[in-house]
Amino acid sequence: MDIQHFLTFREVAKWQNYTKAADQLGYAQSSVTTQIQKLEQEYGVVLFERFGRRMRPTQSGEQLLLYANQIADLFQESKSVVGRQECGALGIASIETMAAFLLPRYLHRFRGMYPQVQVLLEPAQEERVKQAVRDGEADMGILLDVPLADPELDSIVIRKEEMVVAASADHPFAKLKAVEWRQLSGESFIMTEQDCTYRAALERELRTRQIPYRLAYELGSMEAIKQCVVYGLGIALIPRIAIQSELEKEQLCTVPLCMEDLSFYTQLIYRKRKYMTTPMKHLIELLTEGHEAQTV
């Protein structure tokens, strides 16, 4: 049974005339007649009877018209919902820093556009983010890294992130406009977990430059790292986006660290040849708004 048969039946019932219904639908009259005959064969009843030049629904036809209207309404609703993908779920895997300090303001706007879309946000370490996207457990992922090169994933560079050395407000670095690598000698560092890309880059640079340092704390939470820095337990290399609140309260100071050969970018990743739903496209537009996004 073709849904178009019910739509045709509605038009005939509306105009009470096969010719007029055919004109409205853009069909030949014979096609309209055939569709009505198929419905009558399916239900085993007569749906229209002739009164002069008009074709009026029989009692059975009036009963079917109630269902035909519901079918037509549901069909139009399904086209709207499925076509625009206004409901369902959108899975995002993101490193904790961006899940906490970047995504919320964009998700707030996204919810205004798609209130029926359930966003499933998983904060995770970078390798877990990439694996979740590869395996289809997440529709997209958010990373902070050098531009991604992965045979299974595409990425869009959203923006370059400023990496700074954060220290307590009373640390000697608070008086400096910038810090050189040699000035990090002997400092106590509070670092993220070992698989963090910018921690690996920092330690690699310190080793290459033969700068002695002490690992005071290794913490898996950005919030814990910030609080330890606030209380003077060490310094940390942190994305500036993560410490805006502490800077406004003057709980921390930051100094740029010269890293000419190494830049970190917030990137959105998704599986190659991934089908992009309308909500996914709009979320990407929100995230890249005001930035010169580049597909890698």
Buried (B, 14 or more C-beta within 10 A) or exposed (E): EEEEBBBBBBBBBEBBBBEBBBBBBEBEBEBBBEBBEBBBEEEEBEBBEEEEEEBEBBEBBEBBBEEBEEBBEEBEEEEEEEEEBBEEEBBBBBBBBBBBBBBEEEBEEBEEEBEEBEBEBBBBBBEBBBBBBBEEBBBBBBBBBBEBEBEEBBBBBBBEBEBBBBBBBEBEBBEBEEBEBEBBEEBBBBBBEEEBBBBEBBBEBBEEEEBEBEEBBBBEBBEEBBBBBBEEBBBBBBBBBBBEEBBEEEBBBBBBBEBEEEEBBBBBBBBEEBEBBBBBEBBBEBBBEEEEBEEB
